[in-house]
Amino acid sequence: MDSSQRPAAGPLLPGSLAQLIAWARRESFTGCAAIRAGGNLHKLYLQEGHPAGVVLAEGFTTLAQLV
């Protein structure tokens, strides 16, 4: 995926999460990436390309709490 291609909704293929994060970093993306896995919805919040927090099926966690 090059910088002109904005990721779209759809199934994640092997390696595509890493590509999504790399794209977000290059483009200084601010927003939310939602990932549905095993019937659960997880969200990764980004601010200017940097991870700002996550919402796991269990609830909101700041990145600092997660690591």
C-alpha positions in Angstrom: 0.0 0.0 0.0 1.5 3.3 -1.0 0.7 6.7 0.6 -1.9 7.5 -2.0 -4.0 4.5 -1.1 -6.2 5.1 1.9 -7.1 1.8 3.7 -10.8 0.8 3.4 -13.1 -1.4 5.4 -12.8 -5.1 4.8 -11.1 -8.3 6.0 -7.6 -8.1 7.3 -5.2 -10.2 5.3 -1.9 -11.5 6.8 0.4 -8.5 7.2 -2.3 -5.9 6.5 -2.5 -4.6 10.1 1.2 -3.8 9.9 0.6 -2.0 6.6 -2.3 -0.1 8.1 -0.1 1.1 11.1 2.7 2.0 8.7 0.3 4.0 6.5 -1.2 5.8 9.6 2.3 6.8 10.7 3.4 8.1 7.3 0.2 10.1 6.8 0.0 11.3 10.4 -3.5 9.9 10.6 -5.8 10.8 13.4 -8.8 8.6 13.9 -9.8 5.1 14.8 -9.1 1.7 13.3 -11.8 -0.9 14.3 -11.0 -4.6 14.2 -13.6 -7.3 14.7 -12.1 -10.6 15.8 -13.9 -13.6 17.3 -17.2 -11.7 17.6 -15.5 -8.9 19.6 -14.8 -5.3 18.4 -11.5 -3.8 19.2 -10.5 -0.2 18.4 -7.1 1.4 18.0 -7.2 5.2 18.4 -4.4 7.1 16.6 -3.4 10.8 17.0 -1.1 12.2 14.3 0.0 8.7 13.4 0.8 7.7 17.0 -1.2 5.1 19.0 -3.2 7.0 21.6 -5.4 4.3 23.2 -7.2 1.1 22.6 -10.7 -0.2 23.3 -10.6 -4.0 23.8 -13.7 -6.0 24.3 -13.0 -5.6 28.0 -13.0 -1.8 27.9 -10.8 1.2 27.3 -7.1 1.0 28.0 -4.5 3.7 27.4 -1.5 2.6 25.5 0.7 3.0 28.6 -1.7 0.7 30.6 -1.6 -1.9 27.8 2.2 -2.2 27.8 
